[in-house]
Amino acid sequence: MNPLYSICISNYNMSSTIEESLSSILSQLNNNFEVIIVDDGSKDNSLEILYQMKKKYPFLSIIPLERDNRRKLGETRNVSVRAASGKYVLLHLDADDIWDPYIITFTKIYHDLETRLEIKDFMLSGDQIQMATKKLILDNPYPNIYYVEDRILWNNLSVKIK
């Protein structure tokens, strides 16, 4: 059975924080979730840590990429979204952040808004966490830049509001 939610994470040389960060995410999830982490050619031991974590968390998918200077953070985020199996994607849960146990609550708030406002394909933004349908992000991908890729995406989506 495919998960309903895909948490999409990008990593580059975050070996000092990745285990604690991912543990804070993975420990609060149920079978409705998958976690996809795209490693963008890390030179540290990030991949070794990730493969060890996969033994404990089988719903963790790792996509190792070779470093390509033409691919910026925005495109790495797009790689994770394209690989997602879920109908919904959760974004900007980064490999250097520690997460309090509110991810499932955040999804409930999203669905409450979806139902009450009778809208589809919107992005809900919280404190360093965003949620949208996979379709919305595929139709409006991140720009291939290093910084403010998220703000440009938000701006592009806000312009589309009717």
C-alpha positions in Angstrom: 0.0 0.0 0.0 1.3 3.4 -1.0 1.8 6.0 1.8 -0.5 9.0 1.8 2.3 11.4 2.9 5.8 11.7 1.7 8.3 13.7 3.7 10.9 15.1 1.3 14.3 16.0 2.6 17.5 17.2 1.0 20.9 16.5 2.5 24.4 17.7 1.7 27.2 17.0 4.3 25.0 17.1 7.4 26.5 14.1 9.1 26.8 16.0 12.4 23.1 16.6 12.6 21.3 14.1 10.3 20.8 11.2 12.7 19.3 13.4 15.5 17.2 15.3 13.0 15.8 12.3 11.2 15.2 10.4 14.4 13.0 13.3 15.6 11.0 12.9 12.4 10.9 9.2 12.0 10.0 8.4 15.6 6.6 10.2 15.3 5.4 8.7 12.0 3.0 5.8 11.2 2.4 3.7 8.2 0.8 6.5 6.3 4.2 8.1 5.8 7.4 7.6 3.9 10.5 9.7 4.2 12.6 10.3 1.1 16.0 11.8 1.6 18.1 12.9 -1.4 21.8 13.0 -0.6 23.3 15.5 -3.0 26.8 14.0 -3.2 27.9 14.4 0.4 31.6 14.0 1.1 31.2 13.3 4.8 29.7 10.1 6.2 26.0 11.1 5.8 25.2 8.1 3.5 26.7 5.6 6.0 24.5 7.1 8.7 21.4 7.0 6.5 21.9 3.4 5.5 22.3 2.5 9.2 19.0 4.3 10.0 17.2 2.5 7.1 17.7 -0.7 9.0 15.6 0.6 11.8 13.1 2.6 9.7 12.2 0.7 6.5 9.9 3.5 5.3 13.1 5.6 4.8 14.1 5.9 1.2 17.6 7.1 0.3 18.4 8.6 -3.1 22.2 9.1 -3.4 23.2 11.5 -6.2 26.6 12.3 -7.6 27.5 15.9 -7.0 26.6 18.1 -9.9 27.3 21.8 -9.6 24.5 22.6 -12.1 22.0 21.1 -9.7 21.2 23.6 -6.9 19.0 23.0 -3.8 15.8 23.8 -5.6 16.3 21.0 -8.1 17.4 18.6 -5.3 14.1 19.3 -3.6 12.3 18.6 -6.9 14.1 15.2 -7.2 12.6 14.3 -3.8 9.1 15.4 -4.8 9.3 13.4 -8.1 10.3 10.3 -6.1 7.5 10.7 -3.6 4.7 8.0 -3.6 2.3 10.0 -1.4 -0.5 12.2 -2.6 0.8 14.8 -0.2 4.3 16.1 0.3 5.8 17.6 3.4 8.7 19.9 2.7 11.4 21.8 4.4 11.9 19.4 7.2 15.6 19.8 6.8 18.5 17.5 7.9 19.7 19.9 10.5 16.5 20.6 12.4 15.1 18.9 15.4 11.3 18.3 15.3 8.8 18.3 18.1 6.1 15.7 17.8 3.5 17.7 15.7 3.9 16.4 12.2 0.8 14.3 12.3 -1.1 17.2 13.9 0.1 19.5 11.0 -1.4 17.0 8.5 -4.7 17.1 10.3 -4.8 20.9 10.2 -4.1 20.8 6.5 -7.0 18.4 5.9 -9.3 20.4 8.2 -8.6 23.5 6.0 -9.0 21.4 2.8 -12.4 20.2 4.0 -13.7 23.5 5.6 -12.6 25.7 2.7 -13.4 23.2 0.0 -10.1 23.7 -1.8 -7.6 21.4 -3.4 -4.0 21.9 -4.3 -2.8 24.5 -1.8 0.3 24.8 0.3 0.1 25.2 4.0 3.2 26.8 5.5 4.1 26.5 9.2 7.3 27.0 11.2 9.8 25.4 8.8 7.3 22.9 7.5 5.1 23.0 4.4 2.5 20.7 3.1 0.9 20.5 -0.4 -0.4 18.0 -2.8 2.4 16.4 -4.8 0.6 17.5 -8.0 0.8 21.2 -6.9 4.5 21.0 -6.5 5.1 19.0 -9.7 3.1 21.6 -11.6 5.0 24.4 -9.8 8.5 23.1 -9.2 11.2 24.8 -7.2 13.5 27.0 -9.2 17.0 25.6 -9.6 18.8 28.0 -7.2 20.6 27.6 -3.9 18.8 30.1 -1.7 15.3 31.5 -1.4 14.0 28.7 -3.6 11.2 28.3 -1.1 10.2 32.0 -1.2 10.1 32.0 -5.0 7.9 28.9 -4.9 5.6 30.6 -2.3 5.4 33.8 -4.4 4.6 31.8 -7.6 1.9 29.9 -5.8 0.4 33.1 -4.3 0.1 34.7 -7.7 -2.0 31.7 -8.8 -4.7 32.4 -6.2 -8.0 33.3 -7.8 
